[in-house]
């Protein structure tokens, strides 16, 4: 693990974790600490990326794109530099129109155990 990383470079490489290749949000895991996980999530296609994490709170820092984002019943436009808090168990995700893209740093607590099914996708309900 490296202590220093550049978010813009990570978002541009699209070096996604193979465990997320079939997900609407592709992820690059950048930090696994004892109590938290951070990844860069990238969405390049329109469609349903809404989801919940029943066991994790999430803090999102937008690093690319200007899109509508839903948290619970609230929808707001977010852009680079915005911060979003998502309580565990809350339906959330970017809402992309055709041609839009989105990237964000996600910080999860507690640690995100990638060997477990941590995400419930709305599209699979």
N, CA, C and O atoms as a GROMACS GRO file, in nm:
protein
  500
    1UNK      N    1   0.084  -0.118   0.000
    1UNK     CA    2   0.000   0.000   0.000
    1UNK      C    3   0.089   0.124   0.000
    1UNK      O    4   0.190   0.130   0.069
    2UNK      N    5   0.049   0.221  -0.078
    2UNK     CA    6   0.119   0.349  -0.077
    2UNK      C    7   0.038   0.450   0.004
    2UNK      O    8  -0.084   0.446   0.005
    3UNK      N    9   0.107   0.539   0.071
    3UNK     CA   10   0.039   0.639   0.154
    3UNK      C   11  -0.010   0.759   0.074
    3UNK      O   12  -0.096   0.834   0.120
    4UNK      N   13   0.044   0.779  -0.047
    4UNK     CA   14   0.010   0.896  -0.128
    4UNK      C   15  -0.040   0.851  -0.264
    4UNK      O   16   0.023   0.768  -0.330
    5UNK      N   17  -0.155   0.906  -0.307
    5UNK     CA   18  -0.211   0.872  -0.437
    5UNK      C   19  -0.275   0.996  -0.497
    5UNK      O   20  -0.311   1.089  -0.425
    6UNK      N   21  -0.289   0.998  -0.628
    6UNK     CA   22  -0.350   1.109  -0.699
    6UNK      C   23  -0.485   1.066  -0.754
    6UNK      O   24  -0.492   0.976  -0.838
    7UNK      N   25  -0.592   1.128  -0.706
    7UNK     CA   26  -0.728   1.087  -0.744
    7UNK      C   27  -0.756   1.106  -0.892
    7UNK      O   28  -0.822   1.022  -0.953
    8UNK      N   29  -0.707   1.215  -0.951
    8UNK     CA   30  -0.730   1.237  -1.094
    8UNK      C   31  -0.666   1.125  -1.177
    8UNK      O   32  -0.727   1.075  -1.272
    9UNK      N   33  -0.545   1.086  -1.141
    9UNK     CA   34  -0.476   0.980  -1.214
    9UNK      C   35  -0.551   0.847  -1.198
    9UNK      O   36  -0.567   0.772  -1.294
   10UNK      N   37  -0.595   0.818  -1.078
   10UNK     CA   38  -0.670   0.694  -1.053
   10UNK      C   39  -0.797   0.690  -1.136
   10UNK      O   40  -0.827   0.589  -1.199
   11UNK      N   41  -0.872   0.800  -1.138
   11UNK     CA   42  -0.999   0.804  -1.212
   11UNK      C   43  -0.977   0.787  -1.362
   11UNK      O   44  -1.063   0.730  -1.430
   12UNK      N   45  -0.865   0.834  -1.414
   12UNK     CA   46  -0.839   0.824  -1.558
   12UNK      C   47  -0.789   0.688  -1.601
   12UNK      O   48  -0.807   0.650  -1.717
   13UNK      N   49  -0.726   0.611  -1.511
   13UNK     CA   50  -0.668   0.482  -1.551
   13UNK      C   51  -0.774   0.376  -1.574
   13UNK      O   52  -0.754   0.285  -1.656
   14UNK      N   53  -0.886   0.385  -1.503
   14UNK     CA   54  -0.992   0.283  -1.510
   14UNK      C   55  -0.939   0.143  -1.484
   14UNK      O   56  -0.989   0.046  -1.541
   15UNK      N   57  -0.838   0.132  -1.398
   15UNK     CA   58  -0.781   0.003  -1.359
   15UNK      C   59  -0.871  -0.057  -1.252
   15UNK      O   60  -0.835  -0.060  -1.134
   16UNK      N   61  -0.988  -0.107  -1.294
   16UNK     CA   62  -1.092  -0.145  -1.199
   16UNK      C   63  -1.061  -0.279  -1.132
   16UNK      O   64  -0.992  -0.364  -1.188
   17UNK      N   65  -1.114  -0.293  -1.011
   17UNK     CA   66  -1.103  -0.419  -0.940
   17UNK      C   67  -1.191  -0.522  -1.012
   17UNK      O   68  -1.308  -0.493  -1.040
   18UNK      N   69  -1.138  -0.641  -1.043
   18UNK     CA   70  -1.217  -0.740  -1.116
   18UNK      C   71  -1.349  -0.777  -1.048
   18UNK      O   72  -1.444  -0.817  -1.116
   19UNK      N   73  -1.356  -0.763  -0.915
   19UNK     CA   74  -1.480  -0.798  -0.845
   19UNK      C   75  -1.593  -0.702  -0.876
   19UNK      O   76  -1.708  -0.730  -0.842
   20UNK      N   77  -1.564  -0.588  -0.941
   20UNK     CA   78  -1.668  -0.489  -0.972
   20UNK      C   79  -1.698  -0.480  -1.122
   20UNK      O   80  -1.773  -0.392  -1.163
   21UNK      N   81  -1.641  -0.568  -1.202
   21UNK     CA   82  -1.654  -0.555  -1.348
   21UNK      C   83  -1.797  -0.564  -1.398
   21UNK      O   84  -1.829  -0.508  -1.503
   22UNK      N   85  -1.886  -0.632  -1.325
   22UNK     CA   86  -2.026  -0.645  -1.366
   22UNK      C   87  -2.118  -0.548  -1.294
   22UNK      O   88  -2.240  -0.553  -1.313
   23UNK      N   89  -2.062  -0.459  -1.212
   23UNK     CA   90  -2.142  -0.362  -1.138
   23UNK      C   91  -2.163  -0.235  -1.219
   23UNK      O   92  -2.079  -0.202  -1.303
   24UNK      N   93  -2.272  -0.164  -1.197
   24UNK     CA   94  -2.291  -0.035  -1.265
   24UNK      C   95  -2.184   0.067  -1.228
   24UNK      O   96  -2.149   0.153  -1.309
   25UNK      N   97  -2.130   0.057  -1.106
   25UNK     CA   98  -2.022   0.145  -1.063
   25UNK      C   99  -1.895   0.061  -1.055
   25UNK      O  100  -1.886  -0.031  -0.975
   26UNK      N  101  -1.799   0.093  -1.138
   26UNK     CA  102  -1.669   0.024  -1.135
   26UNK      C  103  -1.586   0.086  -1.023
   26UNK      O  104  -1.591   0.208  -1.003
   27UNK      N  105  -1.510   0.005  -0.952
   27UNK     CA  106  -1.435   0.056  -0.837
   27UNK      C  107  -1.288   0.019  -0.846
   27UNK      O  108  -1.249  -0.087  -0.895
   28UNK      N  109  -1.209   0.112  -0.796
   28UNK     CA  110  -1.066   0.091  -0.778
   28UNK      C  111  -1.041   0.109  -0.629
   28UNK      O  112  -1.054   0.220  -0.577
   29UNK      N  113  -1.006   0.003  -0.560
   29UNK     CA  114  -0.984   0.012  -0.415
   29UNK      C  115  -0.846   0.072  -0.390
   29UNK      O  116  -0.746   0.024  -0.443
   30UNK      N  117  -0.841   0.178  -0.310
   30UNK     CA  118  -0.715   0.252  -0.290
   30UNK      C  119  -0.663   0.245  -0.147
   30UNK      O  120  -0.543   0.265  -0.126
   31UNK      N  121  -0.749   0.218  -0.049
   31UNK     CA  122  -0.706   0.210   0.091
   31UNK      C  123  -0.789   0.104   0.163
   31UNK      O  124  -0.911   0.102   0.153
   32UNK      N  125  -0.721   0.017   0.235
   32UNK     CA  126  -0.787  -0.074   0.329
   32UNK      C  127  -0.718  -0.057   0.462
   32UNK      O  128  -0.607  -0.107   0.483
   33UNK      N  129  -0.784   0.012   0.554
   33UNK     CA  130  -0.732   0.028   0.688
   33UNK      C  131  -0.798  -0.071   0.782
   33UNK      O  132  -0.879  -0.154   0.739
   34UNK      N  133  -0.764  -0.064   0.906
   34UNK     CA  134  -0.822  -0.155   1.004
   34UNK      C  135  -0.972  -0.130   1.020
   34UNK      O  136  -1.049  -0.223   1.044
   35UNK      N  137  -1.014  -0.003   1.007
   35UNK     CA  138  -1.154   0.032   1.034
   35UNK      C  139  -1.227   0.095   0.916
   35UNK      O  140  -1.346   0.122   0.926
   36UNK      N  141  -1.159   0.118   0.805
   36UNK     CA  142  -1.226   0.180   0.690
   36UNK      C  143  -1.165   0.134   0.559
   36UNK      O  144  -1.054   0.079   0.555
   37UNK      N  145  -1.240   0.157   0.453
   37UNK     CA  146  -1.196   0.128   0.316
   37UNK      C  147  -1.225   0.251   0.231
   37UNK      O  148  -1.326   0.319   0.252
   38UNK      N  149  -1.137   0.279   0.136
   38UNK     CA  150  -1.163   0.387   0.040
   38UNK      C  151  -1.145   0.332  -0.100
   38UNK      O  152  -1.055   0.252  -0.127
   39UNK      N  153  -1.232   0.376  -0.190
   39UNK     CA  154  -1.217   0.341  -0.331
   39UNK      C  155  -1.259   0.458  -0.418
   39UNK      O  156  -1.326   0.550  -0.372
   40UNK      N  157  -1.217   0.452  -0.542
   40UNK     CA  158  -1.265   0.547  -0.641
   40UNK      C  159  -1.367   0.473  -0.725
   40UNK      O  160  -1.337   0.369  -0.784
   41UNK      N  161  -1.490   0.527  -0.730
   41UNK     CA  162  -1.597   0.469  -0.810
   41UNK      C  163  -1.616   0.550  -0.936
   41UNK      O  164  -1.614   0.673  -0.934
   42UNK      N  165  -1.636   0.478  -1.047
   42UNK     CA  166  -1.647   0.542  -1.177
   42UNK      C  167  -1.771   0.489  -1.248
   42UNK      O  168  -1.792   0.368  -1.256
   43UNK      N  169  -1.852   0.580  -1.301
   43UNK     CA  170  -1.969   0.542  -1.381
   43UNK      C  171  -1.956   0.611  -1.516
   43UNK      O  172  -1.944   0.733  -1.522
   44UNK      N  173  -1.957   0.534  -1.622
   44UNK     CA  174  -1.943   0.588  -1.757
   44UNK      C  175  -2.068   0.569  -1.842
   44UNK      O  176  -2.073   0.616  -1.955
   45UNK      N  177  -2.168   0.500  -1.790
   45UNK     CA  178  -2.289   0.470  -1.867
   45UNK      C  179  -2.413   0.518  -1.792
   45UNK      O  180  -2.417   0.515  -1.669
   46UNK      N  181  -2.513   0.561  -1.868
   46UNK     CA  182  -2.640   0.594  -1.805
   46UNK      C  183  -2.707   0.463  -1.763
   46UNK      O  184  -2.670   0.356  -1.810
   47UNK      N  185  -2.804   0.473  -1.676
   47UNK     CA  186  -2.874   0.355  -1.628
   47UNK      C  187  -2.886   0.359  -1.478
   47UNK      O  188  -2.852   0.460  -1.415
   48UNK      N  189  -2.935   0.252  -1.420
   48UNK     CA  190  -2.963   0.247  -1.277
   48UNK      C  191  -2.840   0.204  -1.199
   48UNK      O  192  -2.801   0.087  -1.202
   49UNK      N  193  -2.779   0.298  -1.128
   49UNK     CA  194  -2.665   0.269  -1.040
   49UNK      C  195  -2.704   0.284  -0.893
   49UNK      O  196  -2.617   0.288  -0.806
   50UNK      N  197  -2.835   0.293  -0.865
   50UNK     CA  198  -2.880   0.309  -0.726
   50UNK      C  199  -2.853   0.181  -0.648
   50UNK      O  200  -2.866   0.070  -0.701
   51UNK      N  201  -2.815   0.198  -0.520
   51UNK     CA  202  -2.780   0.083  -0.438
   51UNK      C  203  -2.782   0.120  -0.290
   51UNK      O  204  -2.795   0.237  -0.254
   52UNK      N  205  -2.768   0.019  -0.206
   52UNK     CA  206  -2.754   0.040  -0.062
   52UNK      C  207  -2.637  -0.044  -0.012
   52UNK      O  208  -2.602  -0.147  -0.071
   53UNK      N  209  -2.579   0.000   0.099
   53UNK     CA  210  -2.484  -0.080   0.176
   53UNK      C  211  -2.544  -0.092   0.314
   53UNK      O  212  -2.547   0.006   0.389
   54UNK      N  213  -2.592  -0.209   0.350
   54UNK     CA  214  -2.662  -0.224   0.477
   54UNK      C  215  -2.571  -0.214   0.598
   54UNK      O  216  -2.619  -0.188   0.709
   55UNK      N  217  -2.440  -0.233   0.581
   55UNK     CA  218  -2.349  -0.235   0.695
   55UNK      C  219  -2.249  -0.120   0.698
   55UNK      O  220  -2.163  -0.116   0.786
   56UNK      N  221  -2.258  -0.027   0.605
   56UNK     CA  222  -2.154   0.076   0.593
   56UNK      C  223  -2.211   0.216   0.580
   56UNK      O  224  -2.303   0.239   0.501
   57UNK      N  225  -2.157   0.310   0.657
   57UNK     CA  226  -2.175   0.452   0.629
   57UNK      C  227  -2.075   0.487   0.520
   57UNK      O  228  -1.971   0.422   0.507
   58UNK      N  229  -2.106   0.590   0.442
   58UNK     CA  230  -2.019   0.628   0.330
   58UNK      C  231  -2.007   0.779   0.321
   58UNK      O  232  -2.106   0.852   0.335
   59UNK      N  233  -1.887   0.825   0.298
   59UNK     CA  234  -1.862   0.966   0.266
   59UNK      C  235  -1.808   0.967   0.124
   59UNK      O  236  -1.715   0.894   0.091
   60UNK      N  237  -1.868   1.051   0.040
   60UNK     CA  238  -1.833   1.059  -0.101
   60UNK      C  239  -1.776   1.197  -0.130
   60UNK      O  240  -1.833   1.298  -0.088
   61UNK      N  241  -1.663   1.203  -0.200
   61UNK     CA  242  -1.606   1.328  -0.248
   61UNK      C  243  -1.605   1.320  -0.400
   61UNK      O  244  -1.538   1.234  -0.458
   62UNK      N  245  -1.678   1.410  -0.465
   62UNK     CA  246  -1.690   1.407  -0.610
   62UNK      C  247  -1.559   1.457  -0.671
   62UNK      O  248  -1.510   1.565  -0.637
   63UNK      N  249  -1.502   1.376  -0.764
   63UNK     CA  250  -1.375   1.415  -0.827
   63UNK      C  251  -1.389   1.440  -0.976
   63UNK      O  252  -1.298   1.496  -1.038
   64UNK      N  253  -1.502   1.400  -1.037
   64UNK     CA  254  -1.521   1.425  -1.180
   64UNK      C  255  -1.669   1.416  -1.213
   64UNK      O  256  -1.741   1.330  -1.161
   65UNK      N  257  -1.714   1.506  -1.298
   65UNK     CA  258  -1.852   1.501  -1.347
   65UNK      C  259  -1.944   1.593  -1.270
   65UNK      O  260  -1.918   1.630  -1.156
   66UNK      N  261  -2.051   1.629  -1.334
   66UNK     CA  262  -2.159   1.705  -1.273
   66UNK      C  263  -2.287   1.631  -1.304
   66UNK      O  264  -2.337   1.636  -1.416
   67UNK      N  265  -2.342   1.562  -1.204
   67UNK     CA  266  -2.460   1.477  -1.226
   67UNK      C  267  -2.557   1.496  -1.110
   67UNK      O  268  -2.522   1.549  -1.005
   68UNK      N  269  -2.679   1.452  -1.131
   68UNK     CA  270  -2.773   1.444  -1.020
   68UNK      C  271  -2.737   1.323  -0.937
   68UNK      O  272  -2.696   1.219  -0.989
   69UNK      N  273  -2.752   1.337  -0.804
   69UNK     CA  274  -2.718   1.228  -0.713
   69UNK      C  275  -2.831   1.215  -0.613
   69UNK      O  276  -2.881   1.314  -0.560
   70UNK      N  277  -2.871   1.092  -0.588
   70UNK     CA  278  -2.982   1.065  -0.496
   70UNK      C  279  -2.929   1.006  -0.366
   70UNK      O  280  -2.845   0.916  -0.367
   71UNK      N  281  -2.979   1.058  -0.255
   71UNK     CA  282  -2.958   0.999  -0.122
   71UNK      C  283  -3.095   0.993  -0.056
   71UNK      O  284  -3.154   1.097  -0.027
   72UNK      N  285  -3.145   0.872  -0.034
   72UNK     CA  286  -3.282   0.857   0.018
   72UNK      C  287  -3.380   0.915  -0.082
   72UNK      O  288  -3.381   0.875  -0.198
   73UNK      N  289  -3.463   1.008  -0.038
   73UNK     CA  290  -3.560   1.072  -0.127
   73UNK      C  291  -3.511   1.206  -0.182
   73UNK      O  292  -3.581   1.269  -0.261
   74UNK      N  293  -3.391   1.249  -0.142
   74UNK     CA  294  -3.336   1.377  -0.188
   74UNK      C  295  -3.250   1.356  -0.313
   74UNK      O  296  -3.173   1.260  -0.322
   75UNK      N  297  -3.264   1.449  -0.408
   75UNK     CA  298  -3.180   1.449  -0.529
   75UNK      C  299  -3.122   1.589  -0.544
   75UNK      O  300  -3.195   1.688  -0.541
   76UNK      N  301  -2.989   1.595  -0.559
   76UNK     CA  302  -2.921   1.722  -0.581
   76UNK      C  303  -2.816   1.705  -0.689
   76UNK      O  304  -2.763   1.595  -0.709
   77UNK      N  305  -2.787   1.813  -0.758
   77UNK     CA  306  -2.677   1.811  -0.853
   77UNK      C  307  -2.546   1.821  -0.775
   77UNK      O  308  -2.531   1.907  -0.688
   78UNK      N  309  -2.452   1.732  -0.807
   78UNK     CA  310  -2.321   1.736  -0.744
   78UNK      C  311  -2.215   1.755  -0.852
   78UNK      O  312  -2.234   1.717  -0.968
   79UNK      N  313  -2.104   1.815  -0.811
   79UNK     CA  314  -1.994   1.840  -0.904
   79UNK      C  315  -1.862   1.826  -0.829
   79UNK      O  316  -1.861   1.808  -0.707
   80UNK      N  317  -1.752   1.835  -0.902
   80UNK     CA  318  -1.619   1.821  -0.845
   80UNK      C  319  -1.606   1.906  -0.718
   80UNK      O  320  -1.640   2.024  -0.717
   81UNK      N  321  -1.556   1.843  -0.611
   81UNK     CA  322  -1.535   1.912  -0.485
   81UNK      C  323  -1.648   1.898  -0.385
   81UNK      O  324  -1.630   1.928  -0.267
   82UNK      N  325  -1.764   1.851  -0.430
   82UNK     CA  326  -1.876   1.834  -0.337
   82UNK      C  327  -1.855   1.709  -0.250
   82UNK      O  328  -1.791   1.613  -0.292
   83UNK      N  329  -1.910   1.714  -0.129
   83UNK     CA  330  -1.904   1.604  -0.034
   83UNK      C  331  -2.046   1.560  -0.002
   83UNK      O  332  -2.134   1.643   0.019
   84UNK      N  333  -2.067   1.429   0.002
   84UNK     CA  334  -2.199   1.372   0.029
   84UNK      C  335  -2.185   1.268   0.140
   84UNK      O  336  -2.096   1.183   0.133
   85UNK      N  337  -2.271   1.274   0.242
   85UNK     CA  338  -2.275   1.171   0.345
   85UNK      C  339  -2.393   1.079   0.319
   85UNK      O  340  -2.504   1.125   0.291
   86UNK      N  341  -2.368   0.948   0.327
   86UNK     CA  342  -2.472   0.848   0.303
   86UNK      C  343  -2.477   0.753   0.422
   86UNK      O  344  -2.386   0.672   0.441
   87UNK      N  345  -2.583   0.761   0.502
   87UNK     CA  346  -2.595   0.668   0.615
   87UNK      C  347  -2.618   0.524   0.567
   87UNK      O  348  -2.678   0.502   0.462
   88UNK      N  349  -2.570   0.429   0.644
   88UNK     CA  350  -2.590   0.287   0.607
   88UNK      C  351  -2.738   0.258   0.585
   88UNK      O  352  -2.825   0.313   0.653
   89UNK      N  353  -2.763   0.171   0.488
   89UNK     CA  354  -2.900   0.130   0.458
   89UNK      C  355  -2.982   0.229   0.377
   89UNK      O  356  -3.102   0.208   0.360
   90UNK      N  357  -2.920   0.336   0.327
   90UNK     CA  358  -2.992   0.439   0.252
   90UNK      C  359  -2.971   0.419   0.102
   90UNK      O  360  -2.857   0.409   0.056
   91UNK      N  361  -3.080   0.413   0.027
   91UNK     CA  362  -3.071   0.402  -0.119
   91UNK      C  363  -3.004   0.527  -0.174
   91UNK      O  364  -3.041   0.638  -0.137
   92UNK      N  365  -2.905   0.509  -0.261
   92UNK     CA  366  -2.831   0.624  -0.313
   92UNK      C  367  -2.761   0.587  -0.444
   92UNK      O  368  -2.748   0.470  -0.479
   93UNK      N  369  -2.716   0.691  -0.515
   93UNK     CA  370  -2.636   0.671  -0.635
   93UNK      C  371  -2.651   0.784  -0.734
   93UNK      O  372  -2.743   0.865  -0.724
   94UNK      N  373  -2.558   0.788  -0.830
   94UNK     CA  374  -2.564   0.890  -0.933
   94UNK      C  375  -2.675   0.859  -1.034
   94UNK      O  376  -2.707   0.743  -1.059
   95UNK      N  377  -2.731   0.965  -1.090
   95UNK     CA  378  -2.833   0.952  -1.194
   95UNK      C  379  -2.775   1.018  -1.318
   95UNK      O  380  -2.769   1.141  -1.326
   96UNK      N  381  -2.734   0.937  -1.414
   96UNK     CA  382  -2.664   0.989  -1.531
   96UNK      C  383  -2.755   0.993  -1.653
   96UNK      O  384  -2.831   0.900  -1.679
   97UNK      N  385  -2.746   1.103  -1.726
   97UNK     CA  386  -2.809   1.112  -1.857
   97UNK      C  387  -2.712   1.056  -1.960
   97UNK      O  388  -2.593   1.039  -1.932
   98UNK      N  389  -2.762   1.027  -2.078
   98UNK     CA  390  -2.678   0.977  -2.187
   98UNK      C  391  -2.558   1.069  -2.207
   98UNK      O  392  -2.573   1.190  -2.219
   99UNK      N  393  -2.437   1.011  -2.211
   99UNK     CA  394  -2.316   1.088  -2.236
   99UNK      C  395  -2.248   1.144  -2.112
   99UNK      O  396  -2.137   1.197  -2.121
  100UNK      N  397  -2.312   1.133  -1.995
  100UNK     CA  398  -2.250   1.184  -1.873
  100UNK      C  399  -2.159   1.078  -1.811
  100UNK      O  400  -2.175   0.959  -1.837
  101UNK      N  401  -2.064   1.123  -1.730
  101UNK     CA  402  -1.980   1.032  -1.652
  101UNK      C  403  -1.963   1.091  -1.513
  101UNK      O  404  -1.996   1.206  -1.488
  102UNK      N  405  -1.910   1.008  -1.424
  102UNK     CA  406  -1.905   1.044  -1.283
  102UNK      C  407  -1.792   0.967  -1.217
  102UNK      O  408  -1.773   0.849  -1.245
  103UNK      N  409  -1.718   1.033  -1.129
  103UNK     CA  410  -1.616   0.964  -1.048
  103UNK      C  411  -1.614   1.027  -0.910
  103UNK      O  412  -1.630   1.148  -0.895
  104UNK      N  413  -1.596   0.943  -0.809
  104UNK     CA  414  -1.595   0.991  -0.672
  104UNK      C  415  -1.506   0.903  -0.585
  104UNK      O  416  -1.492   0.783  -0.609
  105UNK      N  417  -1.448   0.965  -0.484
  105UNK     CA  418  -1.378   0.892  -0.380
  105UNK      C  419  -1.483   0.854  -0.276
  105UNK      O  420  -1.554   0.940  -0.225
  106UNK      N  421  -1.493   0.724  -0.245
  106UNK     CA  422  -1.584   0.676  -0.143
  106UNK      C  423  -1.503   0.624  -0.024
  106UNK      O  424  -1.408   0.548  -0.041
  107UNK      N  425  -1.543   0.667   0.094
  107UNK     CA  426  -1.480   0.620   0.217
  107UNK      C  427  -1.587   0.550   0.298
  107UNK      O  428  -1.689   0.610   0.333
  108UNK      N  429  -1.564   0.423   0.328
  108UNK     CA  430  -1.662   0.339   0.397
  108UNK      C  431  -1.613   0.304   0.537
  108UNK      O  432  -1.495   0.278   0.559
  109UNK      N  433  -1.706   0.304   0.631
  109UNK     CA  434  -1.676   0.253   0.764
  109UNK      C  435  -1.798   0.172   0.809
  109UNK      O  436  -1.911   0.217   0.791
  110UNK      N  437  -1.776   0.055   0.865
  110UNK     CA  438  -1.648  -0.008   0.890
  110UNK      C  439  -1.584  -0.057   0.760
  110UNK      O  440  -1.636  -0.036   0.651
  111UNK      N  441  -1.468  -0.122   0.775
  111UNK     CA  442  -1.393  -0.173   0.661
  111UNK      C  443  -1.483  -0.253   0.568
  111UNK      O  444  -1.570  -0.329   0.613
  112UNK      N  445  -1.463  -0.237   0.440
  112UNK     CA  446  -1.539  -0.300   0.333
  112UNK      C  447  -1.475  -0.436   0.304
  112UNK      O  448  -1.369  -0.441   0.241
  113UNK      N  449  -1.537  -0.544   0.347
  113UNK     CA  450  -1.484  -0.679   0.324
  113UNK      C  451  -1.526  -0.724   0.184
  113UNK      O  452  -1.641  -0.761   0.163
  114UNK      N  453  -1.433  -0.720   0.091
  114UNK     CA  454  -1.466  -0.750  -0.050
  114UNK      C  455  -1.502  -0.896  -0.073
  114UNK      O  456  -1.552  -0.930  -0.181
  115UNK      N  457  -1.478  -0.984   0.024
  115UNK     CA  458  -1.517  -1.124   0.007
  115UNK      C  459  -1.665  -1.145   0.037
  115UNK      O  460  -1.718  -1.254   0.016
  116UNK      N  461  -1.732  -1.040   0.086
  116UNK     CA  462  -1.874  -1.046   0.120
  116UNK      C  463  -1.957  -0.963   0.022
  116UNK      O  464  -1.906  -0.869  -0.038
  117UNK      N  465  -2.085  -0.997   0.005
  117UNK     CA  466  -2.174  -0.915  -0.080
  117UNK      C  467  -2.217  -0.790  -0.004
  117UNK      O  468  -2.318  -0.793   0.066
  118UNK      N  469  -2.143  -0.682  -0.017
  118UNK     CA  470  -2.166  -0.560   0.060
  118UNK      C  471  -2.269  -0.467  -0.001
  118UNK      O  472  -2.323  -0.381   0.068
  119UNK      N  473  -2.298  -0.483  -0.130
  119UNK     CA  474  -2.384  -0.388  -0.201
  119UNK      C  475  -2.510  -0.458  -0.250
  119UNK      O  476  -2.504  -0.565  -0.309
  120UNK      N  477  -2.624  -0.395  -0.225
  120UNK     CA  478  -2.751  -0.441  -0.280
  120UNK      C  479  -2.789  -0.345  -0.392
  120UNK      O  480  -2.821  -0.229  -0.366
  121UNK      N  481  -2.786  -0.392  -0.516
  121UNK     CA  482  -2.817  -0.309  -0.633
  121UNK      C  483  -2.967  -0.301  -0.653
  121UNK      O  484  -3.036  -0.403  -0.653
  122UNK      N  485  -3.017  -0.181  -0.671
  122UNK     CA  486  -3.159  -0.159  -0.696
  122UNK      C  487  -3.206  -0.234  -0.820
  122UNK      O  488  -3.318  -0.284  -0.822
  123UNK      N  489  -3.124  -0.242  -0.921
  123UNK     CA  490  -3.161  -0.308  -1.047
  123UNK      C  491  -3.186  -0.458  -1.028
  123UNK      O  492  -3.254  -0.520  -1.110
  124UNK      N  493  -3.131  -0.516  -0.920
  124UNK     CA  494  -3.145  -0.660  -0.897
  124UNK      C  495  -3.265  -0.695  -0.810
  124UNK      O  496  -3.287  -0.812  -0.782
  125UNK      N  497  -3.342  -0.596  -0.767
  125UNK     CA  498  -3.457  -0.622  -0.680
  125UNK      C  499  -3.576  -0.670  -0.759
  125UNK      O  500  -3.681  -0.697  -0.702
   0.00000   0.00000   0.00000
